[in-house]
């Protein structure tokens, strides 16, 4: 299962996310759920870098499926929109394939 935990501040602005695990829908190389999750997450990181002034740190480990992104400051308007778009896409995957493969969590920090 892939678990993605989004961090927000008290104002509801995103601060980052932690993504862990492999979906386990199918064997490596054939896992369309894992591929979809990865595509959305990597595209969000690339879009954040390309289209916003927000600064962030990332950490990855392909063996464990870990991708961490933490903003240096709360998300600006454009970054907030990208986070919302990522959550929407991930919820679509979760609704289609089930919570057995993708768990989305939100925490206030």
N, CA, C and O atoms as CSV, one atom per row, in Angstrom:
chain,resi,resn,atom,element,x,y,z
A,1,UNK,N,N,0.834,-1.176,0.000
A,1,UNK,CA,C,0.000,0.000,0.000
A,1,UNK,C,C,0.881,1.242,0.000
A,1,UNK,O,O,1.922,1.283,0.655
A,2,UNK,N,N,0.447,2.245,-0.740
A,2,UNK,CA,C,1.095,3.551,-0.702
A,2,UNK,C,C,0.326,4.424,0.270
A,2,UNK,O,O,-0.901,4.502,0.206
A,3,UNK,N,N,1.039,5.080,1.168
A,3,UNK,CA,C,0.442,6.008,2.116
A,3,UNK,C,C,1.041,7.384,1.869
A,3,UNK,O,O,2.261,7.551,1.858
A,4,UNK,N,N,0.172,8.361,1.674
A,4,UNK,CA,C,0.625,9.734,1.488
A,4,UNK,C,C,-0.003,10.578,2.583
A,4,UNK,O,O,-1.225,10.640,2.721
A,5,UNK,N,N,0.859,11.228,3.362
A,5,UNK,CA,C,0.410,12.087,4.444
A,5,UNK,C,C,0.748,13.526,4.091
A,5,UNK,O,O,1.916,13.879,3.927
A,6,UNK,N,N,-0.282,14.350,3.977
A,6,UNK,CA,C,-0.120,15.766,3.677
A,6,UNK,C,C,-0.078,16.546,4.977
A,6,UNK,O,O,-0.869,16.293,5.886
A,7,UNK,N,N,0.840,17.491,5.069
A,7,UNK,CA,C,0.952,18.355,6.240
A,7,UNK,C,C,0.422,19.739,5.885
A,7,UNK,O,O,0.725,20.296,4.830
A,8,UNK,N,N,-0.383,20.276,6.806
A,8,UNK,CA,C,-0.931,21.619,6.640
A,8,UNK,C,C,-0.726,22.387,7.937
A,8,UNK,O,O,-0.585,21.800,9.010
A,9,UNK,N,N,-0.712,23.708,7.820
A,9,UNK,CA,C,-0.669,24.520,9.038
A,9,UNK,C,C,-2.096,24.817,9.495
A,9,UNK,O,O,-3.057,24.350,8.884
A,10,UNK,N,N,-2.233,25.593,10.569
A,10,UNK,CA,C,-3.561,25.900,11.129
A,10,UNK,C,C,-4.444,26.679,10.166
A,10,UNK,O,O,-5.670,26.625,10.261
A,11,UNK,N,N,-3.822,27.407,9.237
A,11,UNK,CA,C,-4.580,28.175,8.252
A,11,UNK,C,C,-5.021,27.330,7.064
A,11,UNK,O,O,-5.737,27.818,6.189
A,12,UNK,N,N,-4.602,26.069,7.025
A,12,UNK,CA,C,-4.971,25.178,5.929
A,12,UNK,C,C,-4.010,25.209,4.753
A,12,UNK,O,O,-4.261,24.575,3.729
A,13,UNK,N,N,-2.906,25.944,4.891
A,13,UNK,CA,C,-1.909,25.979,3.823
A,13,UNK,C,C,-1.035,24.734,3.892
A,13,UNK,O,O,-0.622,24.305,4.969
A,14,UNK,N,N,-0.767,24.171,2.736
A,14,UNK,CA,C,0.074,22.980,2.677
A,14,UNK,C,C,1.514,23.315,3.049
A,14,UNK,O,O,2.026,24.389,2.730
A,15,UNK,N,N,2.150,22.370,3.728
A,15,UNK,CA,C,3.554,22.488,4.108
A,15,UNK,C,C,4.401,21.401,3.448
A,15,UNK,O,O,5.627,21.505,3.414
A,16,UNK,N,N,3.748,20.351,2.920
A,16,UNK,CA,C,4.465,19.278,2.262
A,16,UNK,C,C,3.723,17.962,2.342
A,16,UNK,O,O,2.552,17.911,2.720
A,17,UNK,N,N,4.429,16.884,1.975
A,17,UNK,CA,C,3.848,15.545,2.067
A,17,UNK,C,C,4.943,14.516,2.224
A,17,UNK,O,O,6.101,14.751,1.880
A,18,UNK,N,N,4.548,13.357,2.758
A,18,UNK,CA,C,5.400,12.177,2.867
A,18,UNK,C,C,4.669,11.043,2.155
A,18,UNK,O,O,3.524,10.730,2.482
A,19,UNK,N,N,5.329,10.439,1.193
A,19,UNK,CA,C,4.753,9.345,0.409
A,19,UNK,C,C,5.626,8.115,0.639
A,19,UNK,O,O,6.838,8.155,0.427
A,20,UNK,N,N,4.996,7.018,1.076
A,20,UNK,CA,C,5.734,5.787,1.396
A,20,UNK,C,C,5.051,4.570,0.790
A,20,UNK,O,O,3.825,4.501,0.712
A,21,UNK,N,N,5.852,3.631,0.371
A,21,UNK,CA,C,5.357,2.321,-0.022
A,21,UNK,C,C,4.996,2.182,-1.487
A,21,UNK,O,O,4.897,3.159,-2.230
A,22,UNK,N,N,4.805,0.941,-1.871
A,22,UNK,CA,C,4.370,0.596,-3.219
A,22,UNK,C,C,2.921,0.122,-3.133
A,22,UNK,O,O,2.530,-0.531,-2.166
A,23,UNK,N,N,2.146,0.450,-4.130
A,23,UNK,CA,C,0.707,0.171,-4.098
A,23,UNK,C,C,0.406,-1.324,-3.931
A,23,UNK,O,O,-0.484,-1.696,-3.166
A,24,UNK,N,N,1.132,-2.160,-4.630
A,24,UNK,CA,C,0.884,-3.598,-4.518
A,24,UNK,C,C,-0.312,-4.080,-5.312
A,24,UNK,O,O,-0.851,-5.151,-5.034
A,25,UNK,N,N,-0.729,-3.309,-6.291
A,25,UNK,CA,C,-1.854,-3.706,-7.138
A,25,UNK,C,C,-1.461,-4.842,-8.076
A,25,UNK,O,O,-2.270,-5.720,-8.376
A,26,UNK,N,N,-0.201,-4.815,-8.539
A,26,UNK,CA,C,0.319,-5.841,-9.449
A,26,UNK,C,C,1.834,-5.926,-9.250
A,26,UNK,O,O,2.408,-5.184,-8.454
A,27,UNK,N,N,2.460,-6.828,-9.973
A,27,UNK,CA,C,3.907,-6.977,-9.905
A,27,UNK,C,C,4.592,-5.699,-10.382
A,27,UNK,O,O,4.037,-4.944,-11.181
A,28,UNK,N,N,5.808,-5.467,-9.881
A,28,UNK,CA,C,6.592,-4.315,-10.316
A,28,UNK,C,C,6.683,-4.305,-11.844
A,28,UNK,O,O,6.916,-5.341,-12.467
A,29,UNK,N,N,6.499,-3.150,-12.423
A,29,UNK,CA,C,6.507,-3.010,-13.880
A,29,UNK,C,C,5.131,-3.118,-14.497
A,29,UNK,O,O,4.925,-2.663,-15.622
A,30,UNK,N,N,4.175,-3.715,-13.780
A,30,UNK,CA,C,2.804,-3.850,-14.266
A,30,UNK,C,C,1.799,-3.163,-13.353
A,30,UNK,O,O,0.594,-3.233,-13.596
A,31,UNK,N,N,2.275,-2.503,-12.310
A,31,UNK,CA,C,1.397,-1.912,-11.302
A,31,UNK,C,C,0.923,-0.526,-11.759
A,31,UNK,O,O,1.606,0.480,-11.569
A,32,UNK,N,N,-0.261,-0.508,-12.363
A,32,UNK,CA,C,-0.785,0.758,-12.900
A,32,UNK,C,C,-1.169,1.738,-11.795
A,32,UNK,O,O,-1.139,2.949,-12.015
A,33,UNK,N,N,-1.524,1.247,-10.631
A,33,UNK,CA,C,-1.855,2.135,-9.518
A,33,UNK,C,C,-0.598,2.860,-9.056
A,33,UNK,O,O,-0.606,4.079,-8.882
A,34,UNK,N,N,0.473,2.115,-8.860
A,34,UNK,CA,C,1.747,2.709,-8.446
A,34,UNK,C,C,2.249,3.693,-9.509
A,34,UNK,O,O,2.753,4.767,-9.179
A,35,UNK,N,N,2.109,3.324,-10.764
A,35,UNK,CA,C,2.543,4.199,-11.857
A,35,UNK,C,C,1.736,5.501,-11.873
A,35,UNK,O,O,2.296,6.577,-12.082
A,36,UNK,N,N,0.438,5.403,-11.656
A,36,UNK,CA,C,-0.403,6.595,-11.627
A,36,UNK,C,C,-0.052,7.517,-10.474
A,36,UNK,O,O,0.039,8.733,-10.641
A,37,UNK,N,N,0.145,6.926,-9.302
A,37,UNK,CA,C,0.528,7.704,-8.123
A,37,UNK,C,C,1.861,8.399,-8.378
A,37,UNK,O,O,2.011,9.594,-8.123
A,38,UNK,N,N,2.821,7.638,-8.883
A,38,UNK,CA,C,4.150,8.192,-9.144
A,38,UNK,C,C,4.098,9.329,-10.156
A,38,UNK,O,O,4.748,10.359,-9.975
A,39,UNK,N,N,3.330,9.141,-11.212
A,39,UNK,CA,C,3.223,10.183,-12.238
A,39,UNK,C,C,2.647,11.471,-11.659
A,39,UNK,O,O,3.148,12.559,-11.942
A,40,UNK,N,N,1.599,11.351,-10.854
A,40,UNK,CA,C,0.992,12.536,-10.255
A,40,UNK,C,C,1.954,13.234,-9.295
A,40,UNK,O,O,2.095,14.457,-9.333
A,41,UNK,N,N,2.609,12.463,-8.443
A,41,UNK,CA,C,3.512,13.045,-7.438
A,41,UNK,C,C,4.716,13.705,-8.103
A,41,UNK,O,O,5.067,14.833,-7.759
A,42,UNK,N,N,5.346,13.024,-9.043
A,42,UNK,CA,C,6.530,13.585,-9.716
A,42,UNK,C,C,6.146,14.806,-10.540
A,42,UNK,O,O,6.886,15.790,-10.563
A,43,UNK,N,N,4.997,14.762,-11.219
A,43,UNK,CA,C,4.557,15.920,-11.992
A,43,UNK,C,C,4.286,17.115,-11.080
A,43,UNK,O,O,4.581,18.254,-11.442
A,44,UNK,N,N,3.727,16.856,-9.901
A,44,UNK,CA,C,3.467,17.946,-8.961
A,44,UNK,C,C,4.774,18.588,-8.529
A,44,UNK,O,O,4.877,19.814,-8.491
A,45,UNK,N,N,5.779,17.775,-8.202
A,45,UNK,CA,C,7.079,18.308,-7.787
A,45,UNK,C,C,7.705,19.123,-8.915
A,45,UNK,O,O,8.210,20.222,-8.686
A,46,UNK,N,N,7.672,18.584,-10.129
A,46,UNK,CA,C,8.232,19.306,-11.279
A,46,UNK,C,C,7.475,20.605,-11.545
A,46,UNK,O,O,8.090,21.623,-11.865
A,47,UNK,N,N,6.158,20.582,-11.418
A,47,UNK,CA,C,5.345,21.781,-11.634
A,47,UNK,C,C,5.617,22.826,-10.553
A,47,UNK,O,O,5.706,24.019,-10.842
A,48,UNK,N,N,5.747,22.378,-9.326
A,48,UNK,CA,C,6.067,23.284,-8.219
A,48,UNK,C,C,7.390,24.004,-8.490
A,48,UNK,O,O,7.509,25.206,-8.255
A,49,UNK,N,N,8.370,23.268,-8.981
A,49,UNK,CA,C,9.677,23.837,-9.294
A,49,UNK,C,C,9.602,24.786,-10.490
A,49,UNK,O,O,10.211,25.856,-10.479
A,50,UNK,N,N,8.865,24.394,-11.506
A,50,UNK,CA,C,8.818,25.145,-12.767
A,50,UNK,C,C,7.911,26.373,-12.714
A,50,UNK,O,O,8.236,27.405,-13.302
A,51,UNK,N,N,6.788,26.273,-12.022
A,51,UNK,CA,C,5.753,27.305,-12.133
A,51,UNK,C,C,5.509,28.143,-10.887
A,51,UNK,O,O,4.650,29.024,-10.900
A,52,UNK,N,N,6.251,27.886,-9.806
A,52,UNK,CA,C,6.055,28.697,-8.602
A,52,UNK,C,C,7.400,29.208,-8.090
A,52,UNK,O,O,8.462,28.734,-8.494
A,53,UNK,N,N,7.324,30.173,-7.204
A,53,UNK,CA,C,8.526,30.692,-6.549
A,53,UNK,C,C,8.762,29.991,-5.216
A,53,UNK,O,O,9.745,30.281,-4.534
A,54,UNK,N,N,7.877,29.073,-4.834
A,54,UNK,CA,C,8.000,28.374,-3.557
A,54,UNK,C,C,9.268,27.524,-3.550
A,54,UNK,O,O,9.592,26.857,-4.532
A,55,UNK,N,N,9.969,27.561,-2.436
A,55,UNK,CA,C,11.187,26.770,-2.274
A,55,UNK,C,C,10.863,25.555,-1.430
A,55,UNK,O,O,10.050,25.617,-0.508
A,56,UNK,N,N,11.515,24.441,-1.761
A,56,UNK,CA,C,11.210,23.189,-1.073
A,56,UNK,C,C,12.406,22.266,-1.096
A,56,UNK,O,O,13.369,22.472,-1.834
A,57,UNK,N,N,12.317,21.234,-0.260
A,57,UNK,CA,C,13.328,20.184,-0.181
A,57,UNK,C,C,12.640,18.859,-0.506
A,57,UNK,O,O,11.495,18.630,-0.117
A,58,UNK,N,N,13.350,17.996,-1.222
A,58,UNK,CA,C,12.819,16.659,-1.495
A,58,UNK,C,C,13.830,15.609,-1.060
A,58,UNK,O,O,15.033,15.857,-0.979
A,59,UNK,N,N,13.298,14.441,-0.788
A,59,UNK,CA,C,14.107,13.275,-0.437
A,59,UNK,C,C,13.407,12.066,-1.044
A,59,UNK,O,O,12.185,11.952,-0.958
A,60,UNK,N,N,14.172,11.160,-1.659
A,60,UNK,CA,C,13.573,9.990,-2.288
A,60,UNK,C,C,14.371,8.721,-1.972
A,60,UNK,O,O,15.565,8.769,-1.675
A,61,UNK,N,N,13.679,7.604,-2.046
A,61,UNK,CA,C,14.288,6.283,-1.939
A,61,UNK,C,C,13.439,5.340,-2.784
A,61,UNK,O,O,12.366,4.916,-2.356
A,62,UNK,N,N,13.915,5.014,-3.977
A,62,UNK,CA,C,13.125,4.193,-4.901
A,62,UNK,C,C,12.878,2.785,-4.369
A,62,UNK,O,O,11.877,2.163,-4.724
A,63,UNK,N,N,13.756,2.282,-3.540
A,63,UNK,CA,C,13.587,0.937,-2.982
A,63,UNK,C,C,12.363,0.822,-2.096
A,63,UNK,O,O,11.668,-0.194,-2.113
A,64,UNK,N,N,12.099,1.866,-1.319
A,64,UNK,CA,C,10.952,1.842,-0.407
A,64,UNK,C,C,9.754,2.610,-0.965
A,64,UNK,O,O,8.672,2.585,-0.378
A,65,UNK,N,N,9.944,3.290,-2.094
A,65,UNK,CA,C,8.864,4.090,-2.654
A,65,UNK,C,C,8.652,5.392,-1.898
A,65,UNK,O,O,7.572,5.979,-1.964
A,66,UNK,N,N,9.674,5.849,-1.182
A,66,UNK,CA,C,9.549,7.052,-0.367
A,66,UNK,C,C,9.867,8.298,-1.183
A,66,UNK,O,O,10.896,8.387,-1.853
A,67,UNK,N,N,8.947,9.258,-1.105
A,67,UNK,CA,C,9.172,10.585,-1.668
A,67,UNK,C,C,8.676,11.580,-0.622
A,67,UNK,O,O,7.510,11.553,-0.226
A,68,UNK,N,N,9.566,12.449,-0.186
A,68,UNK,CA,C,9.198,13.495,0.769
A,68,UNK,C,C,9.382,14.851,0.108
A,68,UNK,O,O,10.359,15.087,-0.602
A,69,UNK,N,N,8.435,15.728,0.352
A,69,UNK,CA,C,8.549,17.105,-0.097
A,69,UNK,C,C,8.134,17.990,1.066
A,69,UNK,O,O,7.051,17.828,1.628
A,70,UNK,N,N,9.005,18.929,1.422
A,70,UNK,CA,C,8.688,19.873,2.485
A,70,UNK,C,C,9.010,21.275,2.008
A,70,UNK,O,O,10.134,21.566,1.600
A,71,UNK,N,N,8.011,22.137,2.063
A,71,UNK,CA,C,8.185,23.524,1.664
A,71,UNK,C,C,8.961,24.279,2.731
A,71,UNK,O,O,8.867,23.970,3.919
A,72,UNK,N,N,9.732,25.276,2.294
A,72,UNK,CA,C,10.478,26.109,3.234
A,72,UNK,C,C,9.561,27.089,3.966
A,72,UNK,O,O,9.912,27.593,5.033
A,73,UNK,N,N,8.387,27.356,3.391
A,73,UNK,CA,C,7.373,28.248,3.985
A,73,UNK,C,C,6.012,27.720,3.535
A,73,UNK,O,O,5.950,26.936,2.588
A,74,UNK,N,N,4.925,28.125,4.183
A,74,UNK,CA,C,3.605,27.658,3.727
A,74,UNK,C,C,3.387,27.943,2.243
A,74,UNK,O,O,3.894,28.927,1.704
A,75,UNK,N,N,2.637,27.078,1.605
A,75,UNK,CA,C,2.395,27.173,0.161
A,75,UNK,C,C,1.785,28.510,-0.220
A,75,UNK,O,O,0.854,28.998,0.421
A,76,UNK,N,N,2.334,29.090,-1.278
A,76,UNK,CA,C,1.740,30.275,-1.871
A,76,UNK,C,C,0.513,29.881,-2.687
A,76,UNK,O,O,0.157,28.704,-2.744
A,77,UNK,N,N,-0.123,30.842,-3.307
A,77,UNK,CA,C,-1.368,30.594,-4.060
A,77,UNK,C,C,-1.198,29.501,-5.117
A,77,UNK,O,O,-1.983,28.553,-5.163
A,78,UNK,N,N,-0.176,29.630,-5.963
A,78,UNK,CA,C,0.015,28.662,-7.046
A,78,UNK,C,C,0.389,27.275,-6.517
A,78,UNK,O,O,-0.074,26.259,-7.035
A,79,UNK,N,N,1.220,27.245,-5.494
A,79,UNK,CA,C,1.592,25.957,-4.894
A,79,UNK,C,C,0.382,25.298,-4.245
A,79,UNK,O,O,0.213,24.081,-4.327
A,80,UNK,N,N,-0.455,26.101,-3.603
A,80,UNK,CA,C,-1.683,25.582,-2.985
A,80,UNK,C,C,-2.561,24.924,-4.052
A,80,UNK,O,O,-3.123,23.851,-3.829
A,81,UNK,N,N,-2.671,25.573,-5.204
A,81,UNK,CA,C,-3.457,25.018,-6.307
A,81,UNK,C,C,-2.862,23.698,-6.796
A,81,UNK,O,O,-3.601,22.758,-7.087
A,82,UNK,N,N,-1.543,23.620,-6.886
A,82,UNK,CA,C,-0.903,22.373,-7.314
A,82,UNK,C,C,-1.122,21.255,-6.295
A,82,UNK,O,O,-1.358,20.110,-6.680
A,83,UNK,N,N,-1.048,21.570,-5.015
A,83,UNK,CA,C,-1.337,20.569,-3.985
A,83,UNK,C,C,-2.784,20.090,-4.100
A,83,UNK,O,O,-3.051,18.890,-4.037
A,84,UNK,N,N,-3.716,21.030,-4.268
A,84,UNK,CA,C,-5.128,20.651,-4.410
A,84,UNK,C,C,-5.341,19.762,-5.627
A,84,UNK,O,O,-6.121,18.811,-5.573
A,85,UNK,N,N,-4.661,20.064,-6.712
A,85,UNK,CA,C,-4.764,19.255,-7.926
A,85,UNK,C,C,-4.193,17.850,-7.691
A,85,UNK,O,O,-4.768,16.864,-8.153
A,86,UNK,N,N,-3.079,17.759,-6.984
A,86,UNK,CA,C,-2.502,16.455,-6.652
A,86,UNK,C,C,-3.473,15.632,-5.817
A,86,UNK,O,O,-3.703,14.456,-6.101
A,87,UNK,N,N,-4.039,16.249,-4.791
A,87,UNK,CA,C,-4.995,15.535,-3.931
A,87,UNK,C,C,-6.191,15.060,-4.758
A,87,UNK,O,O,-6.644,13.928,-4.587
A,88,UNK,N,N,-6.704,15.901,-5.644
A,88,UNK,CA,C,-7.836,15.523,-6.492
A,88,UNK,C,C,-7.501,14.293,-7.339
A,88,UNK,O,O,-8.295,13.357,-7.418
A,89,UNK,N,N,-6.329,14.296,-7.970
A,89,UNK,CA,C,-5.913,13.155,-8.789
A,89,UNK,C,C,-5.741,11.891,-7.968
A,89,UNK,O,O,-6.152,10.809,-8.388
A,90,UNK,N,N,-5.128,12.027,-6.793
A,90,UNK,CA,C,-4.927,10.866,-5.923
A,90,UNK,C,C,-6.249,10.326,-5.399
A,90,UNK,O,O,-6.418,9.113,-5.282
A,91,UNK,N,N,-7.189,11.210,-5.082
A,91,UNK,CA,C,-8.513,10.763,-4.642
A,91,UNK,C,C,-9.221,10.011,-5.764
A,91,UNK,O,O,-9.956,9.059,-5.504
A,92,UNK,N,N,-9.006,10.425,-6.992
A,92,UNK,CA,C,-9.572,9.711,-8.136
A,92,UNK,C,C,-9.027,8.289,-8.228
A,92,UNK,O,O,-9.780,7.346,-8.472
A,93,UNK,N,N,-7.727,8.135,-8.034
A,93,UNK,CA,C,-7.124,6.796,-8.025
A,93,UNK,C,C,-7.683,5.977,-6.866
A,93,UNK,O,O,-8.030,4.808,-7.034
A,94,UNK,N,N,-7.767,6.588,-5.703
A,94,UNK,CA,C,-8.280,5.901,-4.522
A,94,UNK,C,C,-9.733,5.475,-4.722
A,94,UNK,O,O,-10.109,4.367,-4.341
A,95,UNK,N,N,-10.540,6.333,-5.307
A,95,UNK,CA,C,-11.950,6.004,-5.545
A,95,UNK,C,C,-12.110,4.885,-6.567
A,95,UNK,O,O,-13.040,4.085,-6.475
A,96,UNK,N,N,-11.207,4.826,-7.540
A,96,UNK,CA,C,-11.290,3.810,-8.580
A,96,UNK,C,C,-10.756,2.455,-8.113
A,96,UNK,O,O,-11.367,1.422,-8.387
A,97,UNK,N,N,-9.624,2.453,-7.413
A,97,UNK,CA,C,-8.944,1.205,-7.070
A,97,UNK,C,C,-9.073,0.816,-5.598
A,97,UNK,O,O,-8.812,-0.333,-5.244
A,98,UNK,N,N,-9.464,1.736,-4.751
A,98,UNK,CA,C,-9.735,1.417,-3.356
A,98,UNK,C,C,-8.625,1.798,-2.392
A,98,UNK,O,O,-7.476,2.019,-2.772
A,99,UNK,N,N,-9.018,1.864,-1.134
A,99,UNK,CA,C,-8.109,2.244,-0.059
A,99,UNK,C,C,-7.132,1.128,0.286
A,99,UNK,O,O,-6.220,1.328,1.089
A,100,UNK,N,N,-7.312,-0.031,-0.307
A,100,UNK,CA,C,-6.386,-1.146,-0.099
A,100,UNK,C,C,-5.016,-0.835,-0.714
A,100,UNK,O,O,-4.000,-1.375,-0.275
A,101,UNK,N,N,-4.989,0.036,-1.728
A,101,UNK,CA,C,-3.763,0.337,-2.454
A,101,UNK,C,C,-3.222,1.734,-2.183
A,101,UNK,O,O,-2.027,1.977,-2.346
A,102,UNK,N,N,-4.095,2.659,-1.768
A,102,UNK,CA,C,-3.687,4.043,-1.547
A,102,UNK,C,C,-4.419,4.613,-0.342
A,102,UNK,O,O,-5.649,4.618,-0.294
A,103,UNK,N,N,-3.647,5.094,0.634
A,103,UNK,CA,C,-4.200,5.729,1.814
A,103,UNK,C,C,-3.756,7.187,1.821
A,103,UNK,O,O,-2.563,7.479,1.732
A,104,UNK,N,N,-4.712,8.092,1.925
A,104,UNK,CA,C,-4.428,9.527,1.997
A,104,UNK,C,C,-4.737,10.024,3.393
A,104,UNK,O,O,-5.817,9.780,3.930
A,105,UNK,N,N,-3.777,10.723,3.976
A,105,UNK,CA,C,-3.950,11.262,5.329
A,105,UNK,C,C,-3.596,12.744,5.316
A,105,UNK,O,O,-2.818,13.212,4.485
A,106,UNK,N,N,-4.188,13.465,6.255
A,106,UNK,CA,C,-3.937,14.896,6.392
A,106,UNK,C,C,-3.668,15.183,7.856
A,106,UNK,O,O,-4.407,14.721,8.726
A,107,UNK,N,N,-2.618,15.941,8.136
A,107,UNK,CA,C,-2.313,16.274,9.523
A,107,UNK,C,C,-2.003,17.767,9.635
A,107,UNK,O,O,-1.432,18.377,8.732
A,108,UNK,N,N,-2.392,18.316,10.750
A,108,UNK,CA,C,-2.085,19.714,11.040
A,108,UNK,C,C,-0.830,19.757,11.878
A,108,UNK,O,O,-0.722,19.075,12.897
A,109,UNK,N,N,0.117,20.562,11.440
A,109,UNK,CA,C,1.382,20.690,12.188
A,109,UNK,C,C,1.628,22.141,12.562
A,109,UNK,O,O,2.638,22.453,13.193
